[in-house]
Amino acid sequence: MKITKIRAYQVDLPLHEGSYKWSGGNFVNVFDSTVVEVLTDEGISGFGEVCPLGPAYLPAYAAGARTGIATLAPNLIGADPTELGILNEKMDRSMRGHPYVKSALDMACWDILGKSCNKPLVTLLGGRFGKDFPLYRAISLDAPGTMAEMVSKYRGEGYTKFQLKVGGVPDMDVERIRAVRDVLRSYEVLVADANTGWTQHEAVRIADQLQDIDVYLEQPCASYEECLAVREHTAKPFILDEVIDNISMVVRAVSDRAMDIVNLKISKVGGLTKARQIRDLCVSEGIALTIEDTWGGDIATAAIAHLAHSTPSNYLFSTTDFNSYVTRSIAENAPMRDGGRMKAPAGSGLGVKPRIDVLGKPFLESV
């Protein structure tokens, strides 16, 4: 099988709640997503999606993804999309770094692989653990009372895990965490995700003020070294996210005992091929995972679901249903939340059928 053509589409994904806010005063009103279609000489096509969380979150942005895909795509014409290791080596030789550019292409080729052998990706990625898996809900940064009120809304939708966006003024963040914890039930889980928004001394001080609170701390500071210092200071369960961007960082962090959980984002590490490597390493070392992406619609959510559902249940801390946050559906048969849980699609490959009428005219057609 050979790649004969690569198309790419741009699609806006407006939010149900109007905006999404996190540390540093950052916010997004509409997610700017890029969908890739890889066509082959055997008539099988695969789809992938990459949706950076604006330009201020990670070293990634939507226009950069599209420029990078347009640059990289001609190098993949004639390659076998089912040979994922060879394909990734070819992408890495053709373009140094920029893993988010490669993610949608890798995802689309996994979709082709699954379709070519008539298997869902969850099977190819390790098998389906259980009938479904738990989801978390992100609570956008806001006033303490407003964030606490959102818990009741999301609880009504079936969620029992809540990722609280903090990383603002430290004393206000403590109020936010306490306000939300006060309305949570004993079995519900709270994660305080600073998204690199605190300095080391602020994070240490906040951790001390939360000694009586049942809460996970996620990525308090910008650098790995700062996070490690906070980790060594507190007994709180610790999650690393933004600094875990390749398998070498995972090896280093495991050696340093720097975290209890890794937040694994598919596009941050370059696609499903490398995400699976990191997932399997973490499981072998006893590290649990939140499996997700920077953002996305139905296609990215399907990829997340397949990787999450093929993760041993006792090591899957959580994941999320990004397509429920947005108002626009870009694919049929996408996985959907059911009582705070979700499952990977049963169809071959990603198991979804993109809505070409919604995606519109491609901005790229590389042959």
URZI-V81646 format. One line per field, one symbol per residue. burial: + if it has 9 or more other ideal C-beta (glycine too) atoms within 8 Angstrom, else -. Layout:
# URZI-V81646
burial: ???
This chain:
# URZI-V81646
burial: +-+-+++++++++++---+++++--+-+--++++++++++---++++++++++---++-+-+-+++-++++++--++-++++-+-+++-+++--+--+++++++++++++++++++---+++++++-++---+++++++++--+--++-++--++-++++++++++++-+-++++++++++--+---+++++++++++-+-++++++--+----+++++++--+-++++++--+-+-++++++++++-++++++---++-+++++++++++++++++++++++---+++++++++++++++++++++++++---++-++++++-++-++++--++-++-++++++-++++++-++--++--+-+-+-
